[in-house]
Amino acid sequence: MFEQAVQFSEAFRQGAGQMRGSLVPALKGCPHCNTVHMIAAPSLGTCADCGAEMKVLGPAQA
Ligand SMILES: [Zn+2]
């Protein structure tokens, strides 16, 4: 009984961690002109200003 509760809470904790991770706003940035945008599409695409490939930015870099 107690063991099941522990397993459940562990699974819940992992699930919550994944959910929290997906809620972090994903940003993409242009290495050329330092433009930062929210990632709104599955593909990063290129910078609208200079055409360079956009790079994914972590929360620490944003
Ligand atoms: Zn650019």
N, CA, C, O and the ligand as a Tripos MOL2 file, in Angstrom:
@<TRIPOS>MOLECULE
protein
  249   247    63     0     0
PROTEIN
NO_CHARGES

@<TRIPOS>ATOM
      1 N           0.8410   -1.2010    0.0000 N.3       1 MET1
      2 CA          0.0000    0.0000    0.0000 C.3       1 MET1
      3 C           0.8720    1.2450    0.0000 C.2       1 MET1
      4 O           0.7590    2.1350   -0.8430 O.2       1 MET1
      5 N           1.7550    1.2520    1.0060 N.am      2 PHE2
      6 CA          2.6460    2.4140    1.0970 C.3       2 PHE2
      7 C           3.5880    2.4650   -0.1080 C.2       2 PHE2
      8 O           3.9190    3.5330   -0.6240 O.2       2 PHE2
      9 N           4.0070    1.2650   -0.5360 N.am      3 GLU3
     10 CA          4.9390    1.1970   -1.6600 C.3       3 GLU3
     11 C           4.2950    1.7450   -2.9290 C.2       3 GLU3
     12 O           4.9300    2.4420   -3.7200 O.2       3 GLU3
     13 N           3.0150    1.4100   -3.1010 N.am      4 GLN4
     14 CA          2.3110    1.9090   -4.2860 C.3       4 GLN4
     15 C           2.2290    3.4280   -4.2770 C.2       4 GLN4
     16 O           2.3620    4.0850   -5.3100 O.2       4 GLN4
     17 N           2.0070    3.9650   -3.0880 N.am      5 ALA5
     18 CA          1.8990    5.4190   -2.9720 C.3       5 ALA5
     19 C           3.2230    6.0810   -3.3450 C.2       5 ALA5
     20 O           3.2480    7.1260   -3.9970 O.2       5 ALA5
     21 N           4.3180    5.4570   -2.9230 N.am      6 VAL6
     22 CA          5.6370    6.0070   -3.2490 C.3       6 VAL6
     23 C           5.8640    5.9580   -4.7510 C.2       6 VAL6
     24 O           6.3590    6.9120   -5.3520 O.2       6 VAL6
     25 N           5.4910    4.8190   -5.3520 N.am      7 GLN7
     26 CA          5.6870    4.7060   -6.7900 C.3       7 GLN7
     27 C           4.8470    5.7380   -7.5330 C.2       7 GLN7
     28 O           5.2860    6.3290   -8.5200 O.2       7 GLN7
     29 N           3.6420    5.9370   -7.0410 N.am      8 PHE8
     30 CA          2.7670    6.8940   -7.7060 C.3       8 PHE8
     31 C           3.3410    8.3120   -7.6010 C.2       8 PHE8
     32 O           3.3740    9.0590   -8.5790 O.2       8 PHE8
     33 N           3.7850    8.6580   -6.4100 N.am      9 SER9
     34 CA          4.2870   10.0190   -6.2320 C.3       9 SER9
     35 C           5.5600   10.2240   -7.0350 C.2       9 SER9
     36 O           5.8240   11.3190   -7.5310 O.2       9 SER9
     37 N           6.3480    9.1590   -7.1580 N.am     10 GLU10
     38 CA          7.5740    9.2640   -7.9500 C.3      10 GLU10
     39 C           7.2310    9.5000   -9.4180 C.2      10 GLU10
     40 O           7.8330   10.3390  -10.0890 O.2      10 GLU10
     41 N           6.2400    8.7340   -9.9040 N.am     11 ALA11
     42 CA          5.8170    8.9070  -11.2890 C.3      11 ALA11
     43 C           5.2120   10.2970  -11.4960 C.2      11 ALA11
     44 O           5.4120   10.9360  -12.5280 O.2      11 ALA11
     45 N           4.4810   10.7330  -10.5040 N.am     12 PHE12
     46 CA          3.8620   12.0600  -10.6050 C.3      12 PHE12
     47 C           4.9330   13.1510  -10.6390 C.2      12 PHE12
     48 O           4.8260   14.1380  -11.3670 O.2      12 PHE12
     49 N           5.9660   12.9360   -9.8240 N.am     13 ARG13
     50 CA          7.0380   13.9280   -9.7670 C.3      13 ARG13
     51 C           7.7570   14.0160  -11.1170 C.2      13 ARG13
     52 O           8.0770   15.1010  -11.6010 O.2      13 ARG13
     53 N           7.9980   12.8540  -11.7030 N.am     14 GLN14
     54 CA          8.6650   12.8610  -13.0000 C.3      14 GLN14
     55 C           7.7840   13.5060  -14.0670 C.2      14 GLN14
     56 O           8.2560   14.2570  -14.9200 O.2      14 GLN14
     57 N           6.4850   13.1910  -13.9920 N.am     15 GLY15
     58 CA          5.5530   13.7760  -14.9530 C.3      15 GLY15
     59 C           5.4830   15.2800  -14.7950 C.2      15 GLY15
     60 O           5.4350   16.0180  -15.7780 O.2      15 GLY15
     61 N           5.4770   15.7270  -13.5510 N.am     16 ALA16
     62 CA          5.4130   17.1670  -13.3000 C.3      16 ALA16
     63 C           6.6860   17.8460  -13.8020 C.2      16 ALA16
     64 O           6.6530   18.9670  -14.3100 O.2      16 ALA16
     65 N           7.8040   17.1440  -13.6500 N.am     17 GLY17
     66 CA          9.0640   17.7100  -14.1280 C.3      17 GLY17
     67 C           9.0560   17.8860  -15.6260 C.2      17 GLY17
     68 O           9.5280   18.8970  -16.1470 O.2      17 GLY17
     69 N           8.5180   16.8990  -16.3190 N.am     18 GLN18
     70 CA          8.4450   17.0110  -17.7720 C.3      18 GLN18
     71 C           7.5140   18.1360  -18.1780 C.2      18 GLN18
     72 O           7.7690   18.8610  -19.1400 O.2      18 GLN18
     73 N           6.4250   18.2690  -17.4250 N.am     19 MET19
     74 CA          5.4560   19.2990  -17.7600 C.3      19 MET19
     75 C           6.0720   20.6810  -17.5380 C.2      19 MET19
     76 O           5.8890   21.6000  -18.3360 O.2      19 MET19
     77 N           6.8110   20.7990  -16.4260 N.am     20 ARG20
     78 CA          7.4360   22.0810  -16.1280 C.3      20 ARG20
     79 C           8.4520   22.4180  -17.2230 C.2      20 ARG20
     80 O           8.5820   23.5730  -17.6270 O.2      20 ARG20
     81 N           9.1680   21.3970  -17.6960 N.am     21 GLY21
     82 CA         10.1720   21.6360  -18.7380 C.3      21 GLY21
     83 C           9.5500   22.1410  -20.0150 C.2      21 GLY21
     84 O          10.1130   23.0040  -20.6890 O.2      21 GLY21
     85 N           8.3820   21.6050  -20.3550 N.am     22 SER22
     86 CA          7.7580   22.0000  -21.6130 C.3      22 SER22
     87 C           7.1350   23.3810  -21.5050 C.2      22 SER22
     88 O           6.8100   24.0080  -22.5140 O.2      22 SER22
     89 N           6.9700   23.8550  -20.2640 N.am     23 LEU23
     90 CA          6.3440   25.1620  -20.0920 C.3      23 LEU23
     91 C           7.3610   26.3030  -20.1760 C.2      23 LEU23
     92 O           6.9960   27.4760  -20.2580 O.2      23 LEU23
     93 N           8.6420   25.9330  -20.1540 N.am     24 VAL24
     94 CA          9.6610   26.9690  -20.2900 C.3      24 VAL24
     95 C           9.5730   27.5400  -21.6890 C.2      24 VAL24
     96 O           9.6450   26.7870  -22.6600 O.2      24 VAL24
     97 N           9.4200   28.8450  -21.8210 N.am     25 PRO25
     98 CA          9.3040   29.4330  -23.1430 C.3      25 PRO25
     99 C          10.5410   29.1560  -23.9690 C.2      25 PRO25
    100 O          11.6630   29.4090  -23.5310 O.2      25 PRO25
    101 N          10.3310   28.6390  -25.1620 N.am     26 ALA26
    102 CA         11.4570   28.3380  -26.0350 C.3      26 ALA26
    103 C          11.7780   29.5670  -26.8730 C.2      26 ALA26
    104 O          10.9050   30.1700  -27.4970 O.2      26 ALA26
    105 N          13.0350   29.9100  -26.8660 N.am     27 LEU27
    106 CA         13.4480   31.0790  -27.6290 C.3      27 LEU27
    107 C          14.4460   30.6750  -28.6960 C.2      27 LEU27
    108 O          15.2180   29.7310  -28.5300 O.2      27 LEU27
    109 N          14.4130   31.4040  -29.7840 N.am     28 LYS28
    110 CA         15.4220   31.2100  -30.8150 C.3      28 LYS28
    111 C          16.0720   32.5620  -31.0740 C.2      28 LYS28
    112 O          15.4220   33.6030  -30.9860 O.2      28 LYS28
    113 N          17.3300   32.5330  -31.3850 N.am     29 GLY29
    114 CA         18.0380   33.7900  -31.5770 C.3      29 GLY29
    115 C          18.8950   33.7580  -32.8210 C.2      29 GLY29
    116 O          19.3230   32.6990  -33.2790 O.2      29 GLY29
    117 N          19.1390   34.9460  -33.3620 N.am     30 CYS30
    118 CA         20.0160   35.0630  -34.5190 C.3      30 CYS30
    119 C          21.4230   35.4050  -34.0370 C.2      30 CYS30
    120 O          21.6140   36.4160  -33.3610 O.2      30 CYS30
    121 N          22.4030   34.5820  -34.3740 N.am     31 PRO31
    122 CA         23.7740   34.8430  -33.9380 C.3      31 PRO31
    123 C          24.3630   36.0820  -34.6020 C.2      31 PRO31
    124 O          25.3500   36.6350  -34.1160 O.2      31 PRO31
    125 N          23.7730   36.5190  -35.6970 N.am     32 HIS32
    126 CA         24.3100   37.6680  -36.4170 C.3      32 HIS32
    127 C          23.8670   38.9880  -35.7990 C.2      32 HIS32
    128 O          24.7020   39.8300  -35.4680 O.2      32 HIS32
    129 N          22.5620   39.1730  -35.6410 N.am     33 CYS33
    130 CA         22.0660   40.4560  -35.1490 C.3      33 CYS33
    131 C          21.4520   40.3550  -33.7650 C.2      33 CYS33
    132 O          20.8480   41.3110  -33.2800 O.2      33 CYS33
    133 N          21.6080   39.1700  -33.1090 N.am     34 ASN34
    134 CA         21.1660   38.9920  -31.7280 C.3      34 ASN34
    135 C          19.6740   39.2100  -31.5500 C.2      34 ASN34
    136 O          19.2220   39.5560  -30.4590 O.2      34 ASN34
    137 N          18.9150   39.0120  -32.6040 N.am     35 THR35
    138 CA         17.4690   39.0840  -32.4760 C.3      35 THR35
    139 C          16.9650   37.8420  -31.7510 C.2      35 THR35
    140 O          17.4160   36.7350  -32.0440 O.2      35 THR35
    141 N          16.0490   38.0030  -30.8220 N.am     36 VAL36
    142 CA         15.4990   36.8600  -30.0950 C.3      36 VAL36
    143 C          13.9960   36.8060  -30.3220 C.2      36 VAL36
    144 O          13.2940   37.8060  -30.1720 O.2      36 VAL36
    145 N          13.5180   35.6310  -30.6830 N.am     37 HIS37
    146 CA         12.0840   35.4370  -30.9020 C.3      37 HIS37
    147 C          11.6130   34.2280  -30.1320 C.2      37 HIS37
    148 O          12.4060   33.3390  -29.8210 O.2      37 HIS37
    149 N          10.3260   34.1810  -29.8200 N.am     38 MET38
    150 CA          9.7190   32.9630  -29.3130 C.3      38 MET38
    151 C           9.6520   31.9590  -30.4540 C.2      38 MET38
    152 O           9.3980   32.3170  -31.6040 O.2      38 MET38
    153 N           9.8860   30.6930  -30.1120 N.am     39 ILE39
    154 CA          9.7330   29.6560  -31.1240 C.3      39 ILE39
    155 C           8.2530   29.3200  -31.2350 C.2      39 ILE39
    156 O           7.6660   28.7550  -30.3130 O.2      39 ILE39
    157 N           7.6630   29.6660  -32.3550 N.am     40 ALA40
    158 CA          6.2250   29.4700  -32.5260 C.3      40 ALA40
    159 C           5.9350   28.3640  -33.5310 C.2      40 ALA40
    160 O           4.7790   27.9850  -33.7190 O.2      40 ALA40
    161 N           6.9640   27.8480  -34.1740 N.am     41 ALA41
    162 CA          6.7750   26.8190  -35.1700 C.3      41 ALA41
    163 C           7.7390   25.6720  -34.8840 C.2      41 ALA41
    164 O           8.7630   25.8790  -34.2330 O.2      41 ALA41
    165 N           7.4290   24.4630  -35.3620 N.am     42 PRO42
    166 CA          8.3130   23.3200  -35.1280 C.3      42 PRO42
    167 C           9.7060   23.5400  -35.7040 C.2      42 PRO42
    168 O          10.6850   23.0230  -35.1660 O.2      42 PRO42
    169 N           9.8040   24.2860  -36.7700 N.am     43 SER43
    170 CA         11.1100   24.5200  -37.3620 C.3      43 SER43
    171 C          11.6140   25.9030  -36.9590 C.2      43 SER43
    172 O          10.8250   26.8330  -36.7910 O.2      43 SER43
    173 N          12.9200   26.0340  -36.8070 N.am     44 LEU44
    174 CA         13.4800   27.3060  -36.3710 C.3      44 LEU44
    175 C          13.4460   28.3370  -37.4850 C.2      44 LEU44
    176 O          13.1520   29.5080  -37.2490 O.2      44 LEU44
    177 N          13.7440   27.9000  -38.6900 N.am     45 GLY45
    178 CA         13.7520   28.8330  -39.8100 C.3      45 GLY45
    179 C          14.9790   29.7150  -39.7880 C.2      45 GLY45
    180 O          15.9680   29.4100  -39.1220 O.2      45 GLY45
    181 N          14.9080   30.7960  -40.5130 N.am     46 THR46
    182 CA         16.0450   31.7010  -40.6110 C.3      46 THR46
    183 C          15.6490   33.0950  -40.1570 C.2      46 THR46
    184 O          14.4640   33.4130  -40.0550 O.2      46 THR46
    185 N          16.6590   33.9310  -39.8840 N.am     47 CYS47
    186 CA         16.4210   35.2910  -39.4230 C.3      47 CYS47
    187 C          15.7860   36.1130  -40.5340 C.2      47 CYS47
    188 O          16.2140   36.0670  -41.6880 O.2      47 CYS47
    189 N          14.7590   36.8620  -40.1640 N.am     48 ALA48
    190 CA         14.0590   37.6690  -41.1480 C.3      48 ALA48
    191 C          14.9150   38.8370  -41.6140 C.2      48 ALA48
    192 O          14.6980   39.3730  -42.7010 O.2      48 ALA48
    193 N          15.8770   39.2280  -40.8050 N.am     49 ASP49
    194 CA         16.6930   40.3940  -41.1280 C.3      49 ASP49
    195 C          17.8940   40.0450  -41.9950 C.2      49 ASP49
    196 O          18.1490   40.7000  -43.0050 O.2      49 ASP49
    197 N          18.6370   39.0050  -41.5960 N.am     50 CYS50
    198 CA         19.8760   38.7120  -42.3110 C.3      50 CYS50
    199 C          19.8860   37.3320  -42.9310 C.2      50 CYS50
    200 O          20.8070   37.0090  -43.6800 O.2      50 CYS50
    201 N          18.8870   36.5040  -42.6440 N.am     51 GLY51
    202 CA         18.8010   35.2040  -43.2840 C.3      51 GLY51
    203 C          19.6740   34.1420  -42.6560 C.2      51 GLY51
    204 O          19.7850   33.0400  -43.1930 O.2      51 GLY51
    205 N          20.3080   34.4530  -41.5080 N.am     52 ALA52
    206 CA         21.1350   33.4490  -40.8510 C.3      52 ALA52
    207 C          20.2560   32.4100  -40.1790 C.2      52 ALA52
    208 O          19.0970   32.6800  -39.8630 O.2      52 ALA52
    209 N          20.8040   31.2280  -39.9610 N.am     53 GLU53
    210 CA         20.0520   30.1870  -39.2830 C.3      53 GLU53
    211 C          19.8300   30.5550  -37.8250 C.2      53 GLU53
    212 O          20.7660   30.9310  -37.1190 O.2      53 GLU53
    213 N          18.5700   30.4420  -37.3760 N.am     54 MET54
    214 CA         18.2610   30.7340  -35.9900 C.3      54 MET54
    215 C          18.7640   29.6060  -35.0970 C.2      54 MET54
    216 O          18.7830   28.4440  -35.5010 O.2      54 MET54
    217 N          19.1650   29.9560  -33.8920 N.am     55 LYS55
    218 CA         19.6330   28.9450  -32.9490 C.3      55 LYS55
    219 C          18.7430   28.9560  -31.7180 C.2      55 LYS55
    220 O          18.2370   30.0000  -31.3060 O.2      55 LYS55
    221 N          18.5580   27.7510  -31.1280 N.am     56 VAL56
    222 CA         17.7320   27.6520  -29.9360 C.3      56 VAL56
    223 C          18.4860   28.2280  -28.7410 C.2      56 VAL56
    224 O          19.6580   27.9220  -28.5220 O.2      56 VAL56
    225 N          17.8070   29.0510  -27.9890 N.am     57 LEU57
    226 CA         18.4010   29.6210  -26.7940 C.3      57 LEU57
    227 C          17.8060   28.9690  -25.5590 C.2      57 LEU57
    228 O          16.5900   28.8010  -25.4690 O.2      57 LEU57
    229 N          18.6490   28.6030  -24.6120 N.am     58 GLY58
    230 CA         18.1610   28.0970  -23.3460 C.3      58 GLY58
    231 C          17.6600   29.2350  -22.4930 C.2      58 GLY58
    232 O          17.9300   30.3990  -22.7900 O.2      58 GLY58
    233 N          16.9230   28.9130  -21.4200 N.am     59 PRO59
    234 CA         16.3810   29.9230  -20.5200 C.3      59 PRO59
    235 C          17.4940   30.7980  -19.9170 C.2      59 PRO59
    236 O          17.2780   31.9800  -19.6490 O.2      59 PRO59
    237 N          18.6690   30.2190  -19.7090 N.am     60 ALA60
    238 CA         19.7690   30.9610  -19.0980 C.3      60 ALA60
    239 C          20.3150   32.0050  -20.0680 C.2      60 ALA60
    240 O          20.8190   33.0490  -19.6540 O.2      60 ALA60
    241 N          20.2100   31.7150  -21.3440 N.am     61 GLN61
    242 CA         20.7550   32.6300  -22.3360 C.3      61 GLN61
    243 C          19.7720   33.7470  -22.6700 C.2      61 GLN61
    244 O          20.1610   34.8080  -23.1570 O.2      61 GLN61
    245 N          18.4940   33.4930  -22.4000 N.am     62 ALA62
    246 CA         17.4770   34.4760  -22.7130 C.3      62 ALA62
    247 C          17.5200   35.5830  -21.6750 C.2      62 ALA62
    248 O          16.7350   36.5290  -21.7490 O.2      62 ALA62
    249 ZN         19.8380   38.1270  -38.1020 Zn       63 ZN63
@<TRIPOS>BOND
     1     1     2 1
     2     2     3 1
     3     3     4 2
     4     3     5 am
     5     5     6 1
     6     6     7 1
     7     7     8 2
     8     7     9 am
     9     9    10 1
    10    10    11 1
    11    11    12 2
    12    11    13 am
    13    13    14 1
    14    14    15 1
    15    15    16 2
    16    15    17 am
    17    17    18 1
    18    18    19 1
    19    19    20 2
    20    19    21 am
    21    21    22 1
    22    22    23 1
    23    23    24 2
    24    23    25 am
    25    25    26 1
    26    26    27 1
    27    27    28 2
    28    27    29 am
    29    29    30 1
    30    30    31 1
    31    31    32 2
    32    31    33 am
    33    33    34 1
    34    34    35 1
    35    35    36 2
    36    35    37 am
    37    37    38 1
    38    38    39 1
    39    39    40 2
    40    39    41 am
    41    41    42 1
    42    42    43 1
    43    43    44 2
    44    43    45 am
    45    45    46 1
    46    46    47 1
    47    47    48 2
    48    47    49 am
    49    49    50 1
    50    50    51 1
    51    51    52 2
    52    51    53 am
    53    53    54 1
    54    54    55 1
    55    55    56 2
    56    55    57 am
    57    57    58 1
    58    58    59 1
    59    59    60 2
    60    59    61 am
    61    61    62 1
    62    62    63 1
    63    63    64 2
    64    63    65 am
    65    65    66 1
    66    66    67 1
    67    67    68 2
    68    67    69 am
    69    69    70 1
    70    70    71 1
    71    71    72 2
    72    71    73 am
    73    73    74 1
    74    74    75 1
    75    75    76 2
    76    75    77 am
    77    77    78 1
    78    78    79 1
    79    79    80 2
    80    79    81 am
    81    81    82 1
    82    82    83 1
    83    83    84 2
    84    83    85 am
    85    85    86 1
    86    86    87 1
    87    87    88 2
    88    87    89 am
    89    89    90 1
    90    90    91 1
    91    91    92 2
    92    91    93 am
    93    93    94 1
    94    94    95 1
    95    95    96 2
    96    95    97 am
    97    97    98 1
    98    98    99 1
    99    99   100 2
   100    99   101 am
   101   101   102 1
   102   102   103 1
   103   103   104 2
   104   103   105 am
   105   105   106 1
   106   106   107 1
   107   107   108 2
   108   107   109 am
   109   109   110 1
   110   110   111 1
   111   111   112 2
   112   111   113 am
   113   113   114 1
   114   114   115 1
   115   115   116 2
   116   115   117 am
   117   117   118 1
   118   118   119 1
   119   119   120 2
   120   119   121 am
   121   121   122 1
   122   122   123 1
   123   123   124 2
   124   123   125 am
   125   125   126 1
   126   126   127 1
   127   127   128 2
   128   127   129 am
   129   129   130 1
   130   130   131 1
   131   131   132 2
   132   131   133 am
   133   133   134 1
   134   134   135 1
   135   135   136 2
   136   135   137 am
   137   137   138 1
   138   138   139 1
   139   139   140 2
   140   139   141 am
   141   141   142 1
   142   142   143 1
   143   143   144 2
   144   143   145 am
   145   145   146 1
   146   146   147 1
   147   147   148 2
   148   147   149 am
   149   149   150 1
   150   150   151 1
   151   151   152 2
   152   151   153 am
   153   153   154 1
   154   154   155 1
   155   155   156 2
   156   155   157 am
   157   157   158 1
   158   158   159 1
   159   159   160 2
   160   159   161 am
   161   161   162 1
   162   162   163 1
   163   163   164 2
   164   163   165 am
   165   165   166 1
   166   166   167 1
   167   167   168 2
   168   167   169 am
   169   169   170 1
   170   170   171 1
   171   171   172 2
   172   171   173 am
   173   173   174 1
   174   174   175 1
   175   175   176 2
   176   175   177 am
   177   177   178 1
   178   178   179 1
   179   179   180 2
   180   179   181 am
   181   181   182 1
   182   182   183 1
   183   183   184 2
   184   183   185 am
   185   185   186 1
   186   186   187 1
   187   187   188 2
   188   187   189 am
   189   189   190 1
   190   190   191 1
   191   191   192 2
   192   191   193 am
   193   193   194 1
   194   194   195 1
   195   195   196 2
   196   195   197 am
   197   197   198 1
   198   198   199 1
   199   199   200 2
   200   199   201 am
   201   201   202 1
   202   202   203 1
   203   203   204 2
   204   203   205 am
   205   205   206 1
   206   206   207 1
   207   207   208 2
   208   207   209 am
   209   209   210 1
   210   210   211 1
   211   211   212 2
   212   211   213 am
   213   213   214 1
   214   214   215 1
   215   215   216 2
   216   215   217 am
   217   217   218 1
   218   218   219 1
   219   219   220 2
   220   219   221 am
   221   221   222 1
   222   222   223 1
   223   223   224 2
   224   223   225 am
   225   225   226 1
   226   226   227 1
   227   227   228 2
   228   227   229 am
   229   229   230 1
   230   230   231 1
   231   231   232 2
   232   231   233 am
   233   233   234 1
   234   234   235 1
   235   235   236 2
   236   235   237 am
   237   237   238 1
   238   238   239 1
   239   239   240 2
   240   239   241 am
   241   241   242 1
   242   242   243 1
   243   243   244 2
   244   243   245 am
   245   245   246 1
   246   246   247 1
   247   247   248 2
@<TRIPOS>SUBSTRUCTURE
     1 MET1         2 RESIDUE 1 A MET
     2 PHE2         6 RESIDUE 1 A PHE
     3 GLU3        10 RESIDUE 1 A GLU
     4 GLN4        14 RESIDUE 1 A GLN
     5 ALA5        18 RESIDUE 1 A ALA
     6 VAL6        22 RESIDUE 1 A VAL
     7 GLN7        26 RESIDUE 1 A GLN
     8 PHE8        30 RESIDUE 1 A PHE
     9 SER9        34 RESIDUE 1 A SER
    10 GLU10       38 RESIDUE 1 A GLU
    11 ALA11       42 RESIDUE 1 A ALA
    12 PHE12       46 RESIDUE 1 A PHE
    13 ARG13       50 RESIDUE 1 A ARG
    14 GLN14       54 RESIDUE 1 A GLN
    15 GLY15       58 RESIDUE 1 A GLY
    16 ALA16       62 RESIDUE 1 A ALA
    17 GLY17       66 RESIDUE 1 A GLY
    18 GLN18       70 RESIDUE 1 A GLN
    19 MET19       74 RESIDUE 1 A MET
    20 ARG20       78 RESIDUE 1 A ARG
    21 GLY21       82 RESIDUE 1 A GLY
    22 SER22       86 RESIDUE 1 A SER
    23 LEU23       90 RESIDUE 1 A LEU
    24 VAL24       94 RESIDUE 1 A VAL
    25 PRO25       98 RESIDUE 1 A PRO
    26 ALA26      102 RESIDUE 1 A ALA
    27 LEU27      106 RESIDUE 1 A LEU
    28 LYS28      110 RESIDUE 1 A LYS
    29 GLY29      114 RESIDUE 1 A GLY
    30 CYS30      118 RESIDUE 1 A CYS
    31 PRO31      122 RESIDUE 1 A PRO
    32 HIS32      126 RESIDUE 1 A HIS
    33 CYS33      130 RESIDUE 1 A CYS
    34 ASN34      134 RESIDUE 1 A ASN
    35 THR35      138 RESIDUE 1 A THR
    36 VAL36      142 RESIDUE 1 A VAL
    37 HIS37      146 RESIDUE 1 A HIS
    38 MET38      150 RESIDUE 1 A MET
    39 ILE39      154 RESIDUE 1 A ILE
    40 ALA40      158 RESIDUE 1 A ALA
    41 ALA41      162 RESIDUE 1 A ALA
    42 PRO42      166 RESIDUE 1 A PRO
    43 SER43      170 RESIDUE 1 A SER
    44 LEU44      174 RESIDUE 1 A LEU
    45 GLY45      178 RESIDUE 1 A GLY
    46 THR46      182 RESIDUE 1 A THR
    47 CYS47      186 RESIDUE 1 A CYS
    48 ALA48      190 RESIDUE 1 A ALA
    49 ASP49      194 RESIDUE 1 A ASP
    50 CYS50      198 RESIDUE 1 A CYS
    51 GLY51      202 RESIDUE 1 A GLY
    52 ALA52      206 RESIDUE 1 A ALA
    53 GLU53      210 RESIDUE 1 A GLU
    54 MET54      214 RESIDUE 1 A MET
    55 LYS55      218 RESIDUE 1 A LYS
    56 VAL56      222 RESIDUE 1 A VAL
    57 LEU57      226 RESIDUE 1 A LEU
    58 GLY58      230 RESIDUE 1 A GLY
    59 PRO59      234 RESIDUE 1 A PRO
    60 ALA60      238 RESIDUE 1 A ALA
    61 GLN61      242 RESIDUE 1 A GLN
    62 ALA62      246 RESIDUE 1 A ALA
    63 ZN63       249 GROUP 0 **** ****
